[in-house]
Amino acid sequence: VTFVTNNMIIWWSVFLVMTTIFIFLNKNMSSYSSLINYFIIQESLGLLFLLLNFGVYQFFIVMMKIGVAPLHFWIFSVTNKILSYNLMWFLTFQKLPFLLILLQIFWTQGFLLLFTGLLVCYLQMFSMKNYKNLLILSSTESFNWIIMGVFLSMFNSLCLFLYYTVLMVMLISKFSKSNFNWLNWETILVFLNMPFSVTFFVKIFSLSEIFKLNNMLMLVMLMLMFLSTLAFSYWLINMSVKLYDKNQMNNNYYYFLLYPLML
């Protein structure tokens, strides 16, 4: 619906439907503080979306609704109590209708804002010590890369987002059963941009697009990617000194399916 129409009222009603679906999915989690935060943020931004329908305001409002860095400050107040499949839904499918609207009202000068968002994400990763929040930050950062790809190829980014969504559905739902005991080697390798993993492809395609636009920016971005590796090395060190635990090895068979699928 969002892709075939450019009517503000229909877009706004889609926002409302998505908020309702999210609340419906999470009402059994007894995380009412998260739901109230989400509802207030989404609906107040939805009202602003209708009122400020000129200039680039709508672009910023939709970015904030999705939680694109550097406008992702509200995400943690919502995700604190959300686990497993609901977290997966929040980080993937919940963003899809908003992404399609963002593609239609795209502001071509927004590139530097997304670039700043990446820098904010990487700096935030340094101070973040919670596994789940690191996963959420990594997902937010990957989403920034996907949107950057939109600048040169909308179709390319859309395919990339669908690919990213399918694989995140497999990863997040498996490894976020609780706040602590879901980290294992496979997750670490995927988020450390191991060749032929999800985030690796997302970044390679986005970089190849950005290279056509600005060579200097691409070099700065490669340096930023090194920052993310430093941040995730916290996971590596933690896993290296952890005692062997059956829970860390319980999904090995799953990866024999997942890696060929990524390729």
C-alpha positions in Angstrom: 0.0 0.0 0.0 2.8 2.5 0.9 4.6 1.8 -2.3 1.7 2.3 -4.8 0.3 5.5 -3.2 1.7 8.9 -2.1 -1.3 10.0 -0.1 -0.4 11.4 3.3 -3.5 10.1 5.0 -3.0 6.6 3.8 0.6 6.6 4.8 -0.4 7.9 8.3 -3.0 5.1 8.6 -0.3 2.6 7.7 1.8 4.0 10.6 -1.1 3.5 12.9 -1.7 -0.1 11.8 2.0 -0.9 12.3 1.9 0.6 15.8 -1.2 -1.4 16.6 0.3 -4.7 15.3 3.5 -4.1 17.4 1.4 -3.5 20.5 -0.8 -6.5 19.8 2.3 -8.8 19.4 3.9 -7.5 22.6 1.0 -7.3 25.0 1.6 -10.8 26.4 5.2 -9.8 27.4 4.0 -7.7 30.3 6.4 -5.0 29.2 3.9 -2.1 29.4 6.5 0.6 29.9 8.1 -0.3 26.6 4.7 -0.3 24.8 3.7 3.0 26.3 7.0 4.6 25.2 6.6 3.1 21.7 3.0 4.3 21.3 3.7 7.8 22.5 6.8 8.3 20.3 5.1 6.8 17.2 1.8 8.6 17.5 3.3 12.0 18.3 5.7 11.7 15.3 2.7 10.5 13.2 0.8 13.7 14.1 3.9 15.8 13.2 4.1 13.9 9.9 0.6 15.1 9.0 1.2 18.7 10.2 4.7 19.4 8.7 4.0 18.2 5.2 6.4 20.5 3.5 10.2 20.8 3.0 12.4 18.1 4.4 10.6 17.8 7.7 8.8 14.6 6.7 12.1 12.9 5.7 13.4 13.6 9.3 10.2 12.5 10.9 10.1 9.1 9.0 13.8 8.6 9.8 13.0 9.1 13.5 10.0 6.8 13.3 12.2 4.0 11.9 15.0 4.7 14.4 17.7 5.4 11.8 21.0 6.7 13.5 21.6 9.4 14.6 17.9 9.7 15.4 17.7 6.3 17.2 17.9 7.6 20.8 14.4 6.2 21.7 15.0 2.6 20.6 16.6 1.4 23.8 13.6 2.6 25.9 11.5 0.2 23.9 13.8 -2.8 23.4 14.7 -3.3 27.1 11.9 -5.7 27.8 11.5 -7.2 24.3 13.0 -10.6 23.6 13.1 -13.4 20.9 10.7 -13.1 18.0 9.3 -9.8 19.1 12.8 -8.2 19.0 13.3 -9.8 15.5 10.0 -8.2 14.4 11.0 -4.8 15.8 14.4 -4.8 14.0 13.1 -6.0 10.6 9.5 -6.2 9.5 8.4 -3.2 11.6 10.7 -1.1 9.5 9.6 -2.3 6.0 6.6 0.0 5.3 8.5 3.0 6.7 11.4 2.2 4.4 9.2 2.3 1.4 7.8 5.7 2.4 11.3 7.0 3.1 12.3 6.0 -0.5 9.5 8.1 -1.9 10.3 11.3 0.1 14.0 10.9 -0.1 16.2 14.0 0.5 19.4 13.7 -1.5 21.3 15.9 0.9 20.7 13.5 3.7 23.8 11.5 3.0 25.9 13.4 5.6 23.2 12.8 8.2 23.4 9.0 7.6 27.2 9.2 7.7 27.0 11.0 11.1 24.6 8.3 12.2 27.2 5.6 11.5 29.8 7.5 13.5 27.4 7.9 16.5 26.6 4.2 16.3 30.3 3.2 16.4 31.1 5.6 19.3 28.1 4.2 21.2 29.2 0.7 20.7 32.4 1.5 22.6 30.5 2.4 25.7 27.9 -0.4 25.4 28.4 -3.5 27.4 25.1 -5.2 27.1 25.0 -8.0 24.5 21.4 -7.3 23.4 22.0 -3.6 23.0 25.1 -4.3 21.0 23.0 -6.5 18.7 20.4 -3.7 18.4 23.1 -1.1 17.6 24.6 -3.4 15.0 21.2 -3.8 13.4 20.7 0.0 13.4 24.1 0.5 11.8 23.5 -2.1 9.1 20.1 -0.4 8.3 22.1 2.9 7.8 24.3 1.2 5.2 21.2 -0.1 3.4 19.6 3.4 3.2 22.9 4.8 1.9 22.7 2.4 -1.0 19.4 4.0 -1.9 21.2 7.1 -3.2 22.3 5.3 -6.3 20.0 2.3 -6.7 16.6 2.1 -5.0 15.9 -1.4 -6.3 19.3 -2.7 -5.1 18.6 -1.4 -1.6 15.2 -2.9 -1.5 16.5 -6.3 -2.5 19.3 -5.9 0.1 16.8 -5.1 2.8 14.7 -8.1 2.1 17.8 -10.3 2.1 18.9 -8.8 5.4 15.4 -9.3 6.9 15.2 -13.0 6.0 18.6 -13.7 7.6 18.0 -11.6 10.6 14.8 -13.5 11.3 16.9 -16.6 11.5 19.6 -15.0 13.6 17.9 -12.8 16.2 15.1 -15.1 17.1 17.6 -17.9 17.9 20.0 -15.8 19.9 18.0 -13.4 22.0 16.2 -15.7 24.3 17.4 -13.7 27.3 19.6 -10.7 28.0 22.7 -12.7 28.9 23.0 -16.3 27.7 22.5 -16.2 24.0 25.9 -15.2 22.7 27.9 -17.8 20.8 30.7 -18.0 18.3 28.4 -18.0 15.2 26.7 -14.8 16.2 30.1 -13.1 16.8 31.4 -14.1 13.4 28.3 -12.8 11.6 28.4 -9.4 13.4 32.2 -9.1 13.0 31.5 -8.9 9.2 33.0 -12.3 8.5 33.3 -12.7 4.7 30.1 -14.1 3.2 27.9 -13.3 6.2 24.9 -11.0 6.2 26.4 -7.7 7.3 29.4 -8.3 5.1 27.3 -8.3 2.0 25.2 -5.4 3.1 28.3 -3.3 3.5 30.1 -4.5 0.4 27.2 -3.6 -1.8 26.6 -0.2 -0.1 30.4 0.7 -0.3 30.4 -0.2 -4.0 27.5 2.2 -4.6 29.1 5.0 -2.4 32.4 4.6 -4.3 30.7 5.9 -7.4 29.6 9.0 -5.4 32.6 10.0 -3.4 36.0 8.3 -3.1 37.2 10.2 0.0 34.0 9.4 1.9 34.5 5.7 1.2 38.0 5.8 2.8 36.6 7.4 5.9 33.9 4.8 6.0 36.4 1.9 5.8 38.2 3.5 8.8 34.8 3.6 10.7 34.2 -0.1 9.9 37.5 -0.8 11.7 36.0 1.0 14.8 33.1 -1.4 14.8 35.5 -4.4 14.8 37.2 -2.9 17.9 33.8 -2.6 19.6 32.8 -6.2 18.8 36.1 -7.5 20.0 34.6 -7.1 23.5 32.4 -10.1 22.5 35.4 -12.0 21.3 37.3 -11.5 24.5 34.3 -12.4 26.5 33.8 -15.6 24.6 37.4 -16.6 24.8 37.5 -16.5 28.6 34.1 -18.1 29.1 33.9 -21.7 30.3 32.5 -24.2 27.9 28.8 -24.2 28.0 26.3 -26.4 26.1 24.2 -23.5 25.3 26.9 -22.0 23.2 27.0 -24.9 20.9 23.3 -25.8 20.5 22.8 -24.1 17.1 25.7 -25.4 15.2 23.6 -27.5 12.8 21.6 -24.4 12.0 24.7 -22.7 10.5 25.2 -25.4 7.9 22.0 -24.2 6.4 22.5 -20.5 7.1 25.9 -19.9 5.5 25.1 -21.4 2.1 21.9 -19.4 2.2 23.8 -16.1 2.8 25.9 -16.9 -0.3 
